[in-house]
């Protein structure tokens, strides 16, 4: 999930603070550019709302930036479908963190153990404490809320106005303030002092990666 994935993985692989700052800065910088530019670019290039939503959901790294760009698209082009597709696409991508983070952590630990004898149970990825350490809490919350909403849509009668009003209030009104808080957190998580002396190469790599991800998003959406 962009910025969230970085602090979730960095302690497990003993990442240095400067490396974390560079990764966050890359995600924030190129994600912000995409958030501002991609809604207009994909509106011109894509042929349907579904394609626009999928492009935004794949091409932008951070979840808050995806939702920000999708909300901007909705307000500019009056398109609710693109917002919903972008949200589902990005949150579906986020589910991969539940596999990627434990897998990368395990691979890192195995690499560090080369030439050493490690036979204790502490080196295995198992148990509730390990699950909490390697699986981001927001993924658990996302899956739980999605399941709750799905069950609610199936069980609750269609004429239940209280349920619909609650879903609309949380999904629309509350989410706007939550998104603003998330974006503020993204900005506060970047320490410019840590980037001193880093040079241009990490950002060149980040820019190339952003272009590849953006091109991949457009290519996948074009296949629809």
C-alpha positions in Angstrom: 0.0 0.0 0.0 2.7 2.5 -0.9 3.8 4.4 2.2 2.2 1.9 4.7 4.1 -1.0 3.2 7.4 0.7 3.8 7.3 1.0 7.6 5.5 -2.4 7.8 8.5 -4.1 6.1 11.4 -2.0 7.2 11.7 -3.3 10.8 11.6 -6.9 9.7 14.5 -6.4 7.3 16.5 -4.0 9.5 16.3 -1.2 7.0 18.2 2.0 7.7 16.4 5.2 8.4 17.8 6.9 5.3 16.6 4.0 3.1 13.2 4.2 4.6 13.1 8.0 4.1 14.2 7.6 0.4 11.5 5.0 -0.2 8.8 7.1 1.4 9.9 10.3 -0.4 9.8 8.4 -3.8 6.4 7.1 -3.1 5.0 10.5 -2.0 6.7 12.5 -4.7 5.8 10.4 -7.7 2.4 9.4 -6.2 1.5 13.0 -5.8 2.5 13.8 -9.4 0.3 10.8 -10.5 -2.6 11.9 -8.3 -2.6 15.4 -9.9 -2.0 14.3 -13.5 -3.4 10.8 -14.1 -7.1 11.7 -13.8 -6.8 14.0 -16.8 -4.4 11.8 -18.7 -6.6 8.7 -18.3 -9.7 10.6 -19.0 -8.2 11.4 -22.4 -6.8 8.0 -23.1 -9.3 5.5 -21.7 -12.6 4.7 -23.3 -14.7 3.9 -20.2 -15.1 4.6 -16.5 -14.0 1.1 -15.6 -10.8 1.6 -17.5 -10.1 4.9 -15.8 -10.7 3.4 -12.4 -8.5 0.4 -13.0 -5.7 2.7 -14.4 -5.8 4.9 -11.3 -5.9 1.8 -9.0 -2.9 0.2 -10.6 -0.8 3.2 -11.6 -0.6 5.1 -8.3 1.3 3.6 -5.4 -0.3 4.7 -2.2 -3.9 4.0 -1.3 -4.7 7.5 0.0 -3.3 9.0 -3.3 -5.4 6.5 -5.3 -8.5 7.5 -3.5 -7.6 11.2 -3.7 -7.1 11.0 -7.5 -10.3 9.0 -7.9 -12.3 11.5 -5.8 -10.8 14.3 -7.9 -11.9 12.5 -11.0 -15.4 12.0 -9.7 -15.7 15.7 -8.8 -14.2 16.9 -12.1 -16.0 14.5 -14.5 -19.0 13.4 -12.4 -18.1 9.8 -12.5 -18.8 7.6 -9.5 -18.0 4.3 -11.3 -14.4 5.2 -11.7 -14.0 6.0 -8.0 -15.5 2.6 -7.0 -13.4 0.7 -9.5 -10.2 2.5 -8.4 -10.9 1.8 -4.8 -11.6 -1.9 -5.3 -8.6 -2.3 -7.6 -6.2 -0.7 -5.2 -7.5 -2.5 -2.1 -7.3 -5.7 -4.0 -3.6 -5.0 -4.6 -3.2 -4.3 -0.9 -4.2 -7.8 -0.1 -0.9 -8.9 -1.7 0.9 -7.4 1.2 -0.4 -10.1 3.5 1.7 -12.5 1.4 4.5 -10.2 0.2 5.7 -8.9 3.6 5.9 -12.2 5.4 7.6 -13.7 2.3 10.2 -10.9 2.0 10.8 -11.1 5.7 11.4 -14.8 5.6 13.7 -14.5 2.6 15.7 -11.8 4.3 16.1 -13.9 7.5 17.1 -17.0 5.6 19.7 -15.0 3.8 21.1 -13.6 7.0 21.2 -17.1 8.5 23.6 -18.4 5.8 26.6 -19.9 7.5 24.9 -19.8 10.9 23.2 -22.5 12.9 19.6 -21.5 13.7 17.3 -24.1 15.2 15.2 -22.2 17.7 11.4 -21.8 17.2 11.9 -18.0 17.3 13.1 -18.1 13.7 9.9 -19.5 12.3 7.1 -17.3 11.1 4.2 -18.6 13.1 1.9 -17.6 16.0 -0.3 -14.6 16.7 2.6 -12.3 17.7 4.4 -12.9 14.4 1.2 -12.5 12.5 0.7 -9.1 14.1 4.3 -8.1 13.3 4.3 -9.0 9.6 0.7 -8.4 8.5 -0.4 -4.7 8.5 -3.4 -4.1 10.7 -5.2 -2.1 8.0 -5.3 -5.3 5.8 -7.2 -7.1 8.6 -9.5 -4.1 9.0 -10.1 -3.9 5.3 -11.0 -7.6 5.0 -13.2 -7.4 8.1 -15.1 -4.4 7.0 -15.5 -5.7 3.4 -16.9 -9.0 4.8 -19.2 -7.0 7.1 -20.5 -4.9 4.3 -21.0 -7.9 2.0 -22.9 -9.8 4.6 -25.0 -6.7 5.4 -25.9 -6.2 1.8 -27.1 -9.9 1.6 -28.9 -10.0 4.9 -30.3 -6.6 5.4 -33.6 -5.9 3.5 -33.3 -3.4 0.6 -35.8 -1.0 2.3 -33.7 -0.7 5.4 -33.0 3.0 5.3 -31.0 3.1 8.5 -28.5 0.7 7.1 -28.2 2.6 3.9 -27.8 5.9 5.7 -25.1 4.5 7.9 -23.2 3.0 4.9 -23.5 6.3 3.0 -22.3 8.3 6.0 -19.3 6.2 6.7 -18.4 5.5 3.1 -18.8 9.1 1.9 -18.8 11.7 4.7 -16.4 10.0 7.1 -14.1 8.8 4.4 -13.4 12.3 3.2 -12.0 13.4 6.6 -10.2 10.1 7.0 -8.5 10.6 3.6 -7.4 14.1 4.6 -5.9 12.7 7.8 -4.1 10.0 5.8 -2.7 12.5 3.3 -1.4 14.6 6.2 0.2 11.5 7.7 1.9 10.8 4.4 3.4 14.3 4.4 4.5 14.1 8.1 6.2 10.8 7.5 8.7 12.3 5.1 11.8 13.8 6.8 13.7 16.0 4.3 16.8 16.0 6.5 17.2 12.3 6.1 17.5 12.8 2.3 20.6 15.0 2.5 23.4 13.6 0.4 21.4 10.8 -1.1 21.9 12.0 -4.7 19.7 11.6 -7.8 20.0 7.9 -8.5 17.4 6.6 -6.1 14.9 9.1 -7.4 15.7 8.2 -11.0 15.0 4.6 -10.1 11.8 5.6 -8.4 10.7 7.7 -11.4 11.4 4.8 -13.8 9.5 2.5 -11.5 6.5 4.9 -11.4 6.5 5.1 -15.2 6.6 1.3 -15.5 3.7 0.9 -13.0 1.7 3.6 -14.8 2.3 2.0 -18.2 1.3 -1.4 -16.7 -1.9 0.1 -15.3 -2.9 1.5 -18.7 -1.9 -1.6 -20.6 -4.0 -3.8 -18.2 -7.0 -1.5 -18.4 -6.8 -1.4 -22.2 -7.3 -5.1 -22.4 -10.8 -4.7 -20.9 
